[in-house]
Amino acid sequence: MQAVEDASPLVRFGIPLLAVSVGALVVAAVRATSEGSGRARTAGRASFVLVVVFAFTAVLAETGVLASIRRPPLFMPLMLACLVLAASTALSSIGARLVASVPLWLLVGAEGFRLPLELVMHRAARDGVMPVEMSYSGYNFDIVTGATALVLALLIYWGHAPRALVALWNVMGVVLLAIVVGVAGAGLPWVAAFGPDHVNEWVLHFPYVWLPTVLVPAALFGHVLVFRRLLAEKASRNGGPDHALGFFRS
């Protein structure tokens, strides 16, 4: 594998730009869906948490802590913590407000960020800084989720998308995301399942660490919100209590 410094400008700037953009979108959505005088406070808390995640992971990567082989690897526990944070937030009262206020077509369309992400990752593979197995030339087909999210969002907006189709798409997106995580984990230096010349080391360095610690959790965050929205709509049609919005409500 090539050194991370050999990445093209598209890769060097594409990953952090997408991560910051997605983070800013989440904060904007949280602020827009908060109520009254608590709007600024809630948005401030969300911004603080995201800044901590960005800064903490950047420091760990930049100082070489994540790439060190002299201690038990910290990368997988760190990524797991970010995924748990994303899922728990989506299941919290913050997620409930987003589900209740943001249109379904927009929740689905937001997953479209995975299309440009996969194009950047493909370029990283061509640059030799990322194993080809992690691109759509290998075992990563998450570009399908990103591309179909944009099409499905338009169909929902026009009223031509059955909710069963949205649910199937959401399941597909989760499965493809899980495959990406599995392939990335298999390629880590401590596993090296694809051989010594196809090691997934670039995500242990800044700014590429924001791919597994910000962008992947953001994708999971979006899928959980879509599931909650579908459950809420089903409960509403059946005339029952809105369990999907009430789940984990604080």
Backbone bond lengths (Angstrom), bond angles and torsions (degrees), N, CA, C in turn:
res aa  C-N    CA-C-N  psi(-1)  N-CA   C-N-CA  omega(-1)  CA-C   N-CA-C  phi
1 M - - - 1.458 - - 1.525 110.30 -
2 Q 1.328 115.50 146.63 1.460 120.62 175.90 1.532 109.67 -76.04
3 A 1.331 115.59 158.28 1.462 120.32 175.76 1.521 109.11 -68.08
4 V 1.338 116.22 151.54 1.463 120.15 -177.51 1.518 111.41 -61.97
5 E 1.331 117.17 -23.68 1.458 120.16 178.99 1.521 112.34 -67.81
6 D 1.339 116.48 -15.59 1.463 120.86 -178.84 1.524 112.86 -85.79
7 A 1.312 116.93 0.87 1.464 119.93 -179.99 1.520 110.34 -66.20
8 S 1.317 116.04 146.58 1.460 121.94 178.74 1.528 109.99 -70.85
9 P 1.337 117.94 161.71 1.471 120.59 177.87 1.522 113.20 -55.76
10 L 1.348 117.24 -34.15 1.453 120.08 179.10 1.519 110.87 -59.14
11 V 1.323 117.11 -39.14 1.456 121.61 -179.60 1.526 110.67 -78.64
12 R 1.326 116.81 -44.81 1.470 120.79 -176.88 1.518 112.09 -61.04
13 F 1.330 116.09 -36.93 1.464 119.38 -178.08 1.532 112.61 -102.18
14 G 1.332 116.61 -22.29 1.462 119.53 -177.05 1.514 113.34 -67.07
15 I 1.325 117.39 -46.10 1.469 120.93 -179.13 1.527 111.37 -61.89
16 P 1.342 119.85 -53.88 1.476 118.56 -179.93 1.521 113.10 -64.13
17 L 1.331 117.97 -34.74 1.460 120.05 179.63 1.527 110.82 -64.58
18 L 1.320 116.78 -43.61 1.461 120.27 178.32 1.526 111.01 -65.39
19 A 1.334 116.80 -41.05 1.468 120.50 -179.37 1.520 111.28 -63.40
20 V 1.318 116.46 -46.74 1.469 120.32 -179.61 1.526 110.39 -66.35
21 S 1.324 117.18 -39.46 1.464 120.98 -179.91 1.524 111.34 -63.94
22 V 1.327 116.51 -43.95 1.462 120.29 179.08 1.523 110.33 -65.24
23 G 1.332 116.76 -41.76 1.454 119.90 177.53 1.515 112.12 -61.38
24 A 1.323 116.61 -43.49 1.468 120.96 178.91 1.525 110.95 -64.37
25 L 1.329 116.97 -36.62 1.466 121.02 178.35 1.527 110.88 -64.19
26 V 1.330 116.80 -40.83 1.461 120.50 178.96 1.523 110.66 -63.67
27 V 1.334 116.21 -45.42 1.465 119.65 179.65 1.527 110.93 -62.60
28 A 1.322 116.83 -42.23 1.466 120.71 179.29 1.523 110.81 -62.50
29 A 1.339 116.72 -40.48 1.461 120.11 179.32 1.519 111.24 -67.16
30 V 1.334 116.88 -40.82 1.467 120.73 178.37 1.520 110.03 -62.91
31 R 1.319 117.14 -42.98 1.461 120.56 179.40 1.525 111.32 -64.65
32 A 1.326 116.84 -42.86 1.462 120.79 -176.49 1.522 112.33 -67.71
33 T 1.332 117.24 -27.79 1.460 120.18 -176.59 1.524 112.92 -99.15
34 S 1.339 117.77 -0.99 1.464 120.73 176.80 1.519 109.63 -81.18
35 E 1.294 115.26 161.79 1.458 120.02 -172.27 1.523 112.31 -107.26
36 G 1.331 115.65 136.95 1.454 124.10 167.22 1.511 115.72 49.35
37 S 1.333 115.06 -132.82 1.459 121.31 -174.84 1.520 113.04 -69.10
38 G 1.346 116.88 -17.33 1.455 119.69 -179.54 1.515 113.51 -84.67
39 R 1.324 116.38 -1.31 1.465 119.83 -176.39 1.521 111.99 -61.81
40 A 1.326 116.97 -50.44 1.460 120.19 -178.12 1.526 111.00 -65.33
41 R 1.336 117.02 -38.43 1.465 120.61 -179.34 1.527 111.37 -65.81
42 T 1.329 116.45 -44.05 1.459 120.16 179.80 1.521 111.28 -65.38
43 A 1.326 115.96 -44.09 1.464 119.93 178.21 1.520 110.67 -63.94
44 G 1.329 116.54 -35.63 1.457 120.54 178.87 1.522 111.80 -65.42
45 R 1.325 115.93 -40.26 1.464 119.91 177.57 1.520 111.08 -65.24
46 A 1.325 116.18 -43.32 1.462 119.55 178.78 1.524 110.79 -62.54
47 S 1.326 116.34 -41.83 1.463 120.64 178.34 1.520 110.91 -63.07
48 F 1.325 116.42 -41.64 1.468 120.63 -179.75 1.520 111.21 -61.78
49 V 1.331 116.77 -46.29 1.462 120.56 -179.53 1.524 110.51 -61.24
50 L 1.329 116.56 -44.33 1.465 119.67 -179.51 1.525 111.70 -65.74
51 V 1.313 116.90 -40.72 1.467 120.34 178.09 1.524 110.28 -61.74
52 V 1.331 116.84 -41.42 1.460 120.62 177.79 1.519 110.85 -61.48
53 V 1.336 116.98 -44.79 1.465 120.72 179.27 1.519 110.37 -62.40
54 F 1.323 116.87 -47.87 1.466 120.67 179.23 1.528 110.75 -58.98
55 A 1.319 116.59 -49.07 1.462 120.82 -174.42 1.531 111.46 -70.16
56 F 1.322 116.71 -44.75 1.461 120.41 -176.80 1.524 111.24 -63.14
57 T 1.321 116.74 -46.57 1.466 119.59 -179.62 1.524 111.24 -67.89
58 A 1.331 117.14 -35.15 1.462 120.43 178.36 1.520 111.05 -64.92
59 V 1.337 116.60 -41.95 1.464 120.50 179.95 1.527 110.49 -65.25
60 L 1.336 116.57 -44.34 1.466 119.65 179.10 1.526 111.31 -60.26
61 A 1.320 116.67 -39.68 1.462 120.37 -179.57 1.527 111.46 -73.45
62 E 1.322 116.29 -45.58 1.469 120.82 -175.12 1.525 111.97 -66.87
63 T 1.322 117.62 -32.45 1.465 121.11 -179.73 1.522 112.96 -84.49
64 G 1.318 117.89 -3.95 1.450 121.13 178.03 1.508 115.05 84.27
65 V 1.332 117.27 6.63 1.460 120.46 -178.65 1.528 110.77 -64.11
66 L 1.320 117.58 -42.53 1.465 120.49 -177.46 1.524 112.34 -67.55
67 A 1.324 116.58 -34.24 1.464 120.58 -176.19 1.518 112.55 -87.24
68 S 1.329 118.26 -6.79 1.457 120.82 -176.30 1.518 110.84 -67.82
69 I 1.330 116.12 138.53 1.464 121.34 177.54 1.529 110.76 -104.30
70 R 1.327 116.34 5.72 1.463 120.10 -177.57 1.515 112.54 -89.28
71 R 1.295 117.38 0.45 1.465 121.87 179.52 1.528 108.47 -141.34
72 P 1.319 118.57 163.60 1.476 118.43 175.37 1.522 109.66 -55.96
73 P 1.339 118.46 135.73 1.465 121.03 -176.45 1.521 111.75 -59.20
74 L 1.330 115.83 131.89 1.458 121.55 -178.83 1.522 112.73 -96.03
75 F 1.324 116.18 -9.81 1.457 118.80 -171.01 1.521 112.78 -63.63
76 M 1.333 118.13 -49.53 1.455 120.41 -176.78 1.528 112.46 -64.00
77 P 1.342 120.09 -44.94 1.473 118.53 174.72 1.523 112.69 -60.54
78 L 1.340 116.57 -35.26 1.465 120.32 178.94 1.522 110.31 -65.72
79 M 1.321 117.10 -46.21 1.456 120.26 179.96 1.526 110.45 -65.12
80 L 1.332 116.87 -40.84 1.465 120.31 178.62 1.520 110.59 -60.70
81 A 1.334 116.84 -40.76 1.461 120.67 178.87 1.527 110.88 -62.68
82 C 1.332 117.08 -39.57 1.468 120.55 179.15 1.525 110.87 -67.46
83 L 1.326 117.10 -38.39 1.466 120.67 177.91 1.528 111.03 -66.21
84 V 1.333 116.69 -41.64 1.468 120.68 178.69 1.522 109.98 -64.77
85 L 1.328 117.09 -40.64 1.463 121.04 178.31 1.522 110.62 -61.32
86 A 1.335 116.83 -43.75 1.466 120.74 -179.72 1.517 111.27 -64.40
87 A 1.331 117.15 -46.43 1.456 120.78 -178.25 1.524 111.70 -66.19
88 S 1.337 116.95 -42.68 1.461 119.97 -179.03 1.524 111.52 -66.85
89 T 1.327 116.81 -34.33 1.462 120.09 176.57 1.521 110.71 -67.03
90 A 1.331 116.38 -41.27 1.466 120.06 178.03 1.521 111.83 -64.63
91 L 1.325 117.62 -26.95 1.462 122.08 -179.92 1.530 112.44 -93.15
92 S 1.321 116.77 1.03 1.460 121.60 -177.53 1.523 110.93 -90.03
93 S 1.335 115.63 -174.36 1.462 120.37 176.71 1.527 111.41 -65.19
94 I 1.321 117.64 -28.66 1.469 120.51 175.73 1.522 109.32 -63.09
95 G 1.343 115.96 -46.71 1.456 119.54 176.98 1.509 112.28 -62.31
96 A 1.336 116.83 -35.95 1.465 120.55 179.26 1.517 111.01 -62.16
97 R 1.333 116.43 -42.33 1.476 119.41 179.16 1.521 111.22 -66.89
98 L 1.321 116.72 -38.50 1.458 119.48 178.09 1.529 110.60 -64.59
99 V 1.325 116.72 -44.13 1.462 121.43 -179.46 1.528 110.84 -63.40
100 A 1.335 116.55 -37.62 1.460 120.60 -177.10 1.525 112.43 -76.65
101 S 1.335 117.35 -24.84 1.468 120.25 -171.32 1.518 114.86 -109.48
102 V 1.328 117.31 -30.13 1.473 120.56 -175.89 1.524 109.09 -90.09
103 P 1.331 118.81 128.81 1.476 120.90 179.59 1.524 111.53 -59.56
104 L 1.317 116.13 148.75 1.457 120.94 -178.99 1.521 111.49 -59.15
105 W 1.338 116.76 -39.15 1.468 118.37 -178.49 1.525 111.24 -62.40
106 L 1.323 116.78 -31.67 1.456 120.08 179.74 1.527 111.25 -77.27
107 L 1.337 116.47 -36.65 1.462 119.79 175.93 1.528 110.60 -61.02
108 V 1.329 115.99 -42.13 1.465 120.37 178.48 1.522 110.77 -70.75
109 G 1.321 116.51 -45.88 1.463 120.12 -177.99 1.510 113.90 -61.94
110 A 1.337 117.05 -28.11 1.460 120.16 179.75 1.523 111.69 -61.88
111 E 1.337 116.87 -26.34 1.462 120.05 178.17 1.530 111.89 -71.04
112 G 1.321 116.49 -5.50 1.459 120.31 177.56 1.512 113.77 -63.97
113 F 1.346 117.93 -13.82 1.468 119.70 178.45 1.529 110.91 -62.51
114 R 1.325 116.42 -17.85 1.463 119.48 -179.39 1.528 112.81 -73.27
115 L 1.330 118.09 -18.28 1.462 120.67 175.68 1.526 111.23 -67.28
116 P 1.346 119.74 -57.02 1.464 118.41 176.57 1.523 112.71 -63.56
117 L 1.335 117.22 -31.34 1.463 119.59 177.89 1.521 110.90 -60.88
118 E 1.325 116.57 -45.08 1.459 119.73 -179.47 1.528 111.66 -67.08
119 L 1.325 117.26 -32.64 1.469 119.80 176.44 1.523 110.78 -66.75
120 V 1.337 116.45 -39.10 1.470 120.60 176.69 1.525 109.89 -66.07
121 M 1.328 116.84 -41.70 1.466 119.98 179.53 1.526 111.20 -64.94
122 H 1.324 116.39 -37.25 1.466 119.25 177.14 1.531 110.23 -62.30
123 R 1.334 115.82 -39.77 1.470 118.64 177.21 1.528 110.48 -65.95
124 A 1.338 117.42 -36.13 1.463 120.42 177.43 1.522 110.80 -61.61
125 A 1.334 116.20 -37.69 1.463 120.00 177.04 1.522 110.28 -66.66
126 R 1.325 116.76 -40.64 1.465 120.27 178.08 1.526 111.41 -66.02
127 D 1.327 115.90 -33.30 1.466 119.67 177.32 1.518 112.11 -72.94
128 G 1.324 116.76 -14.78 1.460 120.72 179.17 1.505 114.71 85.74
129 V 1.342 117.62 12.23 1.466 119.71 -179.73 1.519 111.86 -98.11
130 M 1.328 117.66 -13.16 1.454 122.84 178.88 1.521 108.74 -127.62
131 P 1.326 118.68 139.04 1.466 120.07 177.76 1.524 111.07 -59.22
132 V 1.301 116.79 138.45 1.459 120.99 -178.30 1.524 111.13 -62.68
133 E 1.337 116.72 -23.88 1.465 120.52 178.94 1.526 112.12 -61.31
134 M 1.341 117.39 -24.17 1.457 121.89 -178.85 1.521 112.96 -87.01
135 S 1.321 117.41 -1.11 1.461 121.33 179.69 1.514 109.65 -105.38
136 Y 1.342 116.18 175.84 1.459 118.55 179.08 1.521 112.16 -74.50
137 S 1.326 117.18 -2.87 1.464 120.43 169.92 1.521 110.63 -84.16
138 G 1.339 115.96 -8.58 1.458 121.55 178.92 1.516 111.28 -114.70
139 Y 1.347 115.37 -114.06 1.463 120.41 -175.15 1.525 113.37 -111.65
140 N 1.303 117.01 8.99 1.465 120.95 -177.34 1.525 109.53 -102.82
141 F 1.329 116.04 110.71 1.462 121.00 -179.41 1.525 111.47 -112.85
142 D 1.336 116.13 23.61 1.458 120.17 -177.54 1.527 112.40 -67.96
143 I 1.328 117.05 -13.71 1.457 119.75 175.93 1.534 110.10 -61.37
144 V 1.335 116.51 -26.47 1.469 120.46 177.25 1.525 110.15 -63.63
145 T 1.336 116.74 -40.20 1.460 120.30 178.56 1.517 110.89 -62.82
146 G 1.334 116.35 -46.90 1.456 120.00 -178.33 1.514 112.93 -62.98
147 A 1.330 116.75 -44.07 1.464 120.55 -178.60 1.522 111.63 -68.48
148 T 1.339 116.76 -44.76 1.462 119.41 -178.03 1.523 111.89 -72.33
149 A 1.334 117.97 -23.65 1.463 120.32 177.14 1.518 110.76 -60.62
150 L 1.320 116.74 -40.92 1.463 120.62 -179.14 1.525 111.40 -68.41
151 V 1.329 115.98 -40.41 1.472 119.98 178.98 1.527 110.31 -68.57
152 L 1.320 116.45 -45.54 1.455 120.78 -178.60 1.524 111.41 -64.70
153 A 1.317 117.14 -36.47 1.465 120.55 178.44 1.529 110.47 -60.31
154 L 1.324 117.05 -41.59 1.468 120.56 177.85 1.521 111.01 -65.69
155 L 1.331 117.00 -41.22 1.466 120.25 179.11 1.530 110.94 -63.20
156 I 1.328 116.60 -40.13 1.468 120.15 177.78 1.523 109.74 -64.82
157 Y 1.317 116.50 -43.76 1.465 121.43 -179.27 1.530 110.88 -60.55
158 W 1.332 116.28 -38.86 1.463 120.72 -179.83 1.527 112.72 -83.18
159 G 1.337 116.95 -4.94 1.457 120.98 178.69 1.509 114.54 80.23
160 H 1.334 116.94 25.57 1.463 120.31 -176.74 1.530 112.67 -114.56
161 A 1.325 118.14 18.42 1.456 120.31 -178.47 1.525 110.51 -118.72
162 P 1.326 118.10 109.96 1.474 120.46 175.58 1.523 109.97 -60.49
163 R 1.330 115.81 146.85 1.462 119.26 -179.15 1.521 111.23 -63.85
164 A 1.338 118.18 -28.16 1.464 120.62 176.70 1.524 110.55 -62.82
165 L 1.335 116.55 -37.63 1.458 120.96 178.00 1.527 110.55 -65.42
166 V 1.323 116.69 -41.91 1.469 120.88 178.72 1.524 110.12 -62.66
167 A 1.331 116.55 -42.22 1.458 120.58 179.66 1.526 111.14 -63.64
168 L 1.340 116.86 -43.26 1.464 120.30 178.26 1.518 111.05 -63.56
169 W 1.335 115.99 -40.92 1.470 119.75 177.77 1.521 110.22 -61.97
170 N 1.323 117.09 -41.37 1.458 120.32 -178.03 1.526 111.34 -66.15
171 V 1.324 116.37 -40.09 1.470 119.91 176.21 1.522 110.21 -62.98
172 M 1.334 116.34 -43.46 1.460 120.24 178.24 1.519 110.83 -58.82
173 G 1.338 116.47 -43.47 1.450 120.34 -179.51 1.514 112.67 -61.93
174 V 1.330 116.73 -40.30 1.468 120.75 178.61 1.526 110.40 -66.13
175 V 1.331 116.43 -42.38 1.464 120.44 179.96 1.527 110.50 -63.14
176 L 1.325 117.37 -46.12 1.464 120.45 -179.63 1.527 111.03 -65.50
177 L 1.332 116.29 -35.85 1.460 119.62 176.69 1.527 110.70 -64.81
178 A 1.342 116.64 -41.63 1.458 120.67 178.39 1.531 111.19 -63.17
179 I 1.334 116.21 -37.22 1.463 119.80 178.10 1.523 110.01 -64.16
180 V 1.325 116.99 -42.52 1.471 120.70 178.70 1.521 110.03 -59.37
181 V 1.325 116.34 -46.96 1.462 120.37 -179.36 1.526 110.46 -62.06
182 G 1.332 116.32 -41.43 1.452 119.94 179.06 1.518 112.88 -63.93
183 V 1.330 116.40 -43.46 1.466 120.49 179.14 1.525 110.14 -65.12
184 A 1.337 116.59 -42.69 1.465 120.59 179.11 1.520 110.72 -62.11
185 G 1.334 116.70 -41.94 1.462 119.91 178.71 1.515 112.17 -65.80
186 A 1.330 116.79 -38.44 1.459 120.53 179.56 1.524 112.27 -65.99
187 G 1.331 116.24 -24.91 1.453 119.66 -178.16 1.510 114.80 -92.33
188 L 1.334 117.64 -3.35 1.461 120.21 -179.36 1.529 111.03 -60.88
189 P 1.328 117.30 153.51 1.476 120.22 -175.35 1.516 113.99 -56.66
190 W 1.341 117.92 -30.22 1.460 121.05 -177.41 1.511 111.89 -78.40
191 V 1.344 117.11 -10.95 1.468 121.98 179.40 1.521 110.32 -114.40
192 A 1.351 115.70 -53.48 1.476 122.77 176.69 1.522 111.84 51.14
193 A 1.338 116.10 48.34 1.464 120.23 -176.61 1.522 113.22 -66.63
194 F 1.345 117.39 -20.39 1.463 121.05 -178.22 1.523 112.38 -100.32
195 G 1.331 116.41 10.25 1.451 120.77 178.30 1.511 112.98 98.74
196 P 1.311 117.65 162.95 1.472 122.25 -175.38 1.523 114.07 -66.23
197 D 1.318 118.05 -18.97 1.464 121.30 179.85 1.526 112.64 -92.75
198 H 1.330 117.30 0.01 1.470 121.43 -179.54 1.532 109.42 -132.99
199 V 1.329 114.76 57.28 1.460 121.19 -176.48 1.531 109.92 -96.68
200 N 1.301 115.89 134.71 1.462 122.09 178.84 1.526 109.27 -85.93
201 E 1.302 116.35 78.42 1.462 121.48 -177.86 1.525 112.21 -103.19
202 W 1.318 117.39 -19.45 1.464 119.92 -171.62 1.524 112.37 -64.70
203 V 1.365 118.08 -30.38 1.463 120.24 -178.90 1.516 112.23 -72.74
204 L 1.319 117.79 -6.03 1.462 121.43 177.06 1.521 111.55 -88.21
205 H 1.330 116.20 0.54 1.462 121.59 -176.91 1.529 110.19 -119.60
206 F 1.318 114.53 155.49 1.469 121.33 177.77 1.529 109.37 -81.98
207 P 1.347 119.56 139.83 1.468 129.18 1.92 1.529 114.53 -93.70
208 Y 1.348 115.85 7.42 1.459 119.47 -172.43 1.528 112.43 -70.21
209 V 1.345 116.03 -15.52 1.459 119.86 176.30 1.523 111.43 -61.12
210 W 1.332 117.19 -22.20 1.468 119.84 179.49 1.518 112.86 -72.84
211 L 1.318 117.70 -12.30 1.470 119.63 174.32 1.530 111.02 -65.17
212 P 1.344 118.77 -55.05 1.467 118.36 -179.27 1.523 114.75 -80.19
213 T 1.335 117.99 -21.54 1.465 119.32 -174.94 1.525 113.92 -100.50
214 V 1.330 117.95 -12.28 1.462 121.21 178.75 1.527 110.90 -124.44
215 L 1.318 117.61 -54.23 1.458 121.00 -172.49 1.535 112.74 -73.30
216 V 1.320 117.81 -41.91 1.461 119.33 176.99 1.534 111.03 -65.48
217 P 1.344 119.34 -47.15 1.472 118.70 174.99 1.525 113.02 -60.02
218 A 1.339 117.49 -34.88 1.466 120.03 177.94 1.516 111.11 -62.81
219 A 1.332 116.55 -38.63 1.466 120.25 177.57 1.527 110.62 -64.19
220 L 1.341 116.80 -42.96 1.462 120.25 177.40 1.523 110.96 -64.02
221 F 1.315 116.89 -41.14 1.465 123.05 177.48 1.527 110.48 -54.56
222 G 1.322 116.34 -46.29 1.457 121.01 179.99 1.516 113.06 -64.64
223 H 1.335 117.03 -40.37 1.464 120.00 -179.77 1.530 111.32 -65.51
224 V 1.331 116.85 -40.49 1.465 119.70 178.95 1.522 109.99 -63.16
225 L 1.333 116.99 -40.08 1.467 120.09 178.49 1.525 111.22 -63.10
226 V 1.323 117.12 -40.55 1.466 120.01 179.50 1.529 110.29 -64.93
227 F 1.336 117.32 -42.68 1.458 119.62 176.76 1.522 110.95 -59.61
228 R 1.325 117.34 -43.25 1.467 120.57 -179.81 1.522 110.99 -64.05
229 R 1.321 116.79 -39.76 1.456 120.35 179.72 1.530 110.84 -64.15
230 L 1.325 116.99 -42.81 1.456 120.47 179.44 1.528 111.12 -64.81
231 L 1.318 116.91 -40.62 1.458 120.52 178.18 1.523 111.07 -66.06
232 A 1.342 116.35 -38.32 1.462 120.31 178.93 1.526 110.72 -65.40
233 E 1.321 117.27 -41.52 1.463 120.65 179.02 1.525 110.77 -65.80
234 K 1.328 116.56 -38.98 1.462 119.81 178.81 1.520 110.67 -64.72
235 A 1.332 116.57 -43.39 1.463 120.57 178.95 1.524 110.92 -63.06
236 S 1.330 115.81 -38.92 1.461 120.10 -179.94 1.527 111.15 -66.31
237 R 1.329 117.24 -40.46 1.468 120.64 178.92 1.518 111.53 -66.25
238 N 1.344 116.12 -33.24 1.461 120.37 -178.98 1.524 112.59 -84.18
239 G 1.331 115.25 -3.73 1.448 119.28 178.16 1.509 113.97 73.42
240 G 1.341 116.93 16.37 1.458 120.90 -179.58 1.507 111.57 -96.10
241 P 1.338 117.33 179.71 1.458 121.40 178.31 1.511 110.93 -65.64
242 D 1.320 115.31 152.03 1.462 120.84 -175.75 1.527 109.53 -84.10
243 H 1.335 115.90 71.56 1.450 119.48 -176.08 1.525 112.34 -63.51
244 A 1.315 117.34 -33.86 1.454 119.66 -176.83 1.512 111.68 -63.60
245 L 1.341 116.36 -35.56 1.462 119.25 179.60 1.523 111.15 -83.55
246 G 1.309 116.18 -24.91 1.457 118.76 -177.30 1.511 114.03 -85.59
247 F 1.329 118.01 -15.88 1.450 122.50 -177.05 1.520 110.92 -60.58
248 F 1.318 117.47 122.78 1.456 124.18 179.16 1.511 111.89 63.78
249 R 1.315 119.20 15.72 1.469 120.79 178.56 1.529 108.47 -65.88
250 S 1.325 116.12 133.21 1.469 120.27 179.83 1.508 110.98 -93.63
